[in-house]
Amino acid sequence: MRFFIKCSYNGSKFHGWQRQNNAISIQQKLEEALNYIQGEPIKITGAGRTDTGVHALEMFAHFDVIKLSHSKKDFIFKLNSMLPKSISIKDILKVKDDANARFDAISRTYEYFLSQNKDPFNYPNHYFIKDKLDWELMNKAASLLLNYNDFKCFSKSNTDVKTYDCKIKSAVWEYSNNKAVFKITANRFLRNMVRAIVGTLIEVGIGKKKIDNLKLILESRDRSLAGYSVPANGLFLTKIIYPKSIFI
């Protein structure tokens, strides 16, 4: 049987989602806990690969077992008991045998948090920037992203993807009381894409780049022309949508 595991995590002390040889990842911790509880080797496939230091309010992964070793409630309880405080299991969901946490996702939403006040209670999950920002101009620039499909200019170099095409459904800044959040939803994202977009929009907001520059950057497909990548600590994967038909 195939199950989706729904979890959230603080990525500060992990080297991203994907299992690695010489670093601790979210995937590794989840697989170790699942292996112990099930008494058999379990391999999970995540909905995506968040980078080092990136957080998730909602992440899904699928795994296969003949039968869960405990009731759903006890299974979740035992998983949470074994996992570090920075990882929390929210639910275990029965899905169709061919359901795929990565490829069946309809959309993913990321949010990037920014603060314009130096506040120790915002740190480290808000990126502090003291420069005066033109939020109206930044939102105008963000709206341009919806007109493009190829985002190679925001992708990390030397990545192994076959296509740089993404369909961005919405991208907007919300600002209030010296805090801001950039919300972006798309069918898929490239490595480092959101952080590079945020850095580029900030450069538009402080006047370092103009909106016409953004059009040229997008059409150039050249990462070196885009803005800097903002720190990972302010980035959260907040929502993943699946078709209801895959759930049992």
C-alpha positions in Angstrom: 0.0 0.0 0.0 1.1 3.6 -0.6 0.9 6.3 1.9 1.6 10.1 1.9 3.3 11.4 5.0 2.5 15.1 5.8 5.1 16.9 7.8 6.6 20.2 8.7 10.1 21.1 9.7 12.5 23.9 10.7 15.3 23.5 8.2 17.9 25.5 10.1 20.1 22.6 11.2 19.6 20.4 8.1 21.3 20.3 4.8 18.1 20.4 2.9 15.5 17.7 2.2 17.4 15.2 0.1 19.5 12.5 1.6 23.3 13.1 1.3 26.4 11.1 2.1 28.1 13.5 4.4 25.4 15.7 5.9 22.1 15.3 7.8 18.9 15.8 5.8 15.2 15.7 6.5 14.8 12.7 4.3 17.4 10.8 6.3 15.8 11.5 9.6 12.3 10.5 8.4 13.6 7.2 6.7 15.5 6.2 9.9 12.4 6.7 12.0 10.1 4.8 9.5 12.7 2.0 9.2 12.7 1.5 13.0 9.0 1.6 13.5 8.2 -0.7 10.5 11.1 -3.0 11.1 12.0 -2.9 7.4 13.9 -0.5 5.0 11.6 2.3 3.9 12.4 4.7 1.0 10.5 8.0 0.8 10.0 10.3 -2.2 9.4 13.9 -1.4 7.3 16.5 -3.1 10.4 18.6 -3.7 13.9 19.2 -2.5 14.1 22.2 -0.2 17.6 23.6 0.1 19.9 23.8 3.1 18.3 26.0 5.8 14.8 26.3 4.1 11.8 25.5 6.2 8.5 23.8 5.4 5.1 24.3 7.0 3.7 21.7 4.7 5.7 19.0 3.0 4.5 15.6 1.6 6.4 12.4 0.7 5.2 9.0 -0.3 6.3 5.5 0.9 5.2 1.9 0.3 4.5 -0.8 2.9 2.5 -4.0 3.0 0.8 -2.7 6.1 1.4 -0.1 8.7 2.9 -1.6 11.9 0.5 0.3 14.1 -2.8 2.2 13.9 -2.6 5.5 12.2 -2.8 7.4 15.4 -0.1 5.3 17.1 2.1 5.4 14.0 2.1 9.2 14.0 2.7 9.3 17.8 5.7 7.0 17.5 7.2 8.8 14.6 6.9 12.1 16.4 8.5 10.6 19.5 11.5 9.4 17.6 12.1 12.5 15.4 13.9 15.7 16.6 11.8 18.6 17.8 12.5 20.4 14.5 10.5 17.8 12.5 6.8 17.2 13.1 4.5 14.6 11.5 1.0 16.0 10.8 -0.8 13.2 9.1 -0.5 9.8 7.3 -2.8 9.5 4.3 -3.7 6.4 2.2 -3.4 7.1 -1.5 -3.7 5.1 -4.7 -0.9 2.8 -5.6 0.4 5.0 -8.4 0.1 8.3 -6.6 3.4 10.3 -6.6 4.2 13.0 -4.0 6.4 14.8 -6.5 4.8 14.4 -9.9 1.1 14.6 -8.8 1.4 18.0 -7.1 -0.7 20.6 -8.9 0.9 23.6 -7.2 3.4 24.6 -4.6 3.5 27.8 -2.6 6.5 29.4 -1.0 6.6 32.4 1.3 9.6 34.6 2.0 9.6 36.7 5.2 11.4 40.0 5.5 11.7 42.5 8.3 12.7 46.2 8.1 13.1 46.5 11.9 16.1 44.9 13.7 14.1 42.7 16.0 15.6 39.7 17.8 12.2 38.0 17.9 12.1 38.0 14.1 15.5 36.5 13.8 16.4 34.1 12.3 13.2 33.4 10.3 12.9 36.9 8.8 15.5 38.5 6.5 16.4 41.9 7.9 17.0 44.6 5.4 17.2 48.3 6.3 17.1 49.8 2.8 14.0 51.7 1.9 11.9 49.6 -0.5 9.4 50.6 -3.1 6.7 47.9 -2.5 4.4 49.1 -5.3 7.3 48.9 -7.8 8.3 45.5 -6.5 4.8 44.2 -6.9 4.6 45.6 -10.5 7.9 43.7 -11.2 6.6 40.5 -9.6 3.5 40.6 -11.8 5.8 40.4 -14.9 6.9 36.9 -13.8 3.4 35.6 -14.7 4.1 36.4 -18.4 7.1 34.0 -18.6 7.6 30.3 -18.6 11.4 29.9 -18.8 13.2 30.8 -15.5 16.7 29.6 -16.2 18.0 33.1 -15.1 16.9 32.3 -11.5 18.1 28.7 -11.4 21.2 27.5 -9.6 24.0 26.7 -12.0 25.0 23.1 -12.8 21.6 21.7 -12.0 20.4 18.5 -13.5 16.9 19.5 -14.6 15.7 18.7 -18.1 13.6 21.9 -18.4 13.6 25.3 -16.9 9.9 25.8 -17.6 7.6 26.7 -14.7 4.1 28.2 -14.7 3.8 30.9 -12.0 0.2 31.4 -10.9 0.7 34.2 -8.5 3.5 36.3 -7.1 2.8 39.2 -4.6 4.4 41.2 -1.8 2.3 41.9 1.3 3.7 44.6 3.6 2.5 45.8 7.0 4.1 47.2 10.2 7.7 47.0 8.9 7.3 43.3 8.0 6.7 41.8 4.6 6.1 38.4 3.0 6.5 37.5 -0.6 4.0 34.8 -1.7 4.6 32.8 -4.9 2.7 29.9 -6.3 3.7 27.8 -9.3 3.4 24.2 -10.6 7.1 23.7 -9.9 10.2 25.5 -8.8 13.9 25.3 -9.8 16.7 25.1 -7.3 17.3 28.5 -5.7 14.6 30.0 -7.8 12.5 31.7 -5.1 15.6 33.1 -3.3 17.0 34.5 -6.6 13.6 36.1 -7.5 13.3 37.7 -4.1 16.8 39.1 -4.3 16.2 40.5 -7.8 12.9 42.1 -6.7 14.7 43.7 -3.7 17.2 45.2 -6.1 14.3 46.6 -8.1 12.8 48.0 -4.8 16.0 49.8 -3.8 16.5 51.2 -7.3 19.5 49.1 -8.3 17.6 47.5 -11.1 14.7 48.8 -13.2 11.6 46.9 -14.4 13.0 46.9 -17.9 16.1 45.2 -16.6 13.9 42.4 -15.2 12.5 41.8 -18.7 16.0 41.6 -20.2 17.1 39.2 -17.4 14.2 36.8 -17.9 14.7 36.8 -21.7 18.5 36.3 -21.3 18.3 33.1 -19.4 21.5 34.2 -17.7 21.8 33.7 -13.9 24.7 36.2 -13.7 22.4 39.0 -14.7 19.8 38.4 -12.0 20.0 39.7 -8.5 21.5 38.0 -5.5 20.0 35.1 -3.6 18.6 36.1 -0.3 19.4 33.9 2.8 17.6 30.6 3.2 16.4 31.3 6.7 13.4 33.4 5.6 12.0 30.9 3.1 9.1 28.5 3.9 7.3 26.0 1.7 3.8 26.6 2.9 1.3 24.7 0.7 1.2 21.8 -1.7 -2.0 21.0 -3.6 -2.9 17.6 -5.0 -5.9 16.3 -6.9 -8.5 14.8 -4.5 -8.7 11.8 -6.8 -5.4 10.3 -5.6 -6.6 10.0 -2.0 -8.5 6.9 -0.7 
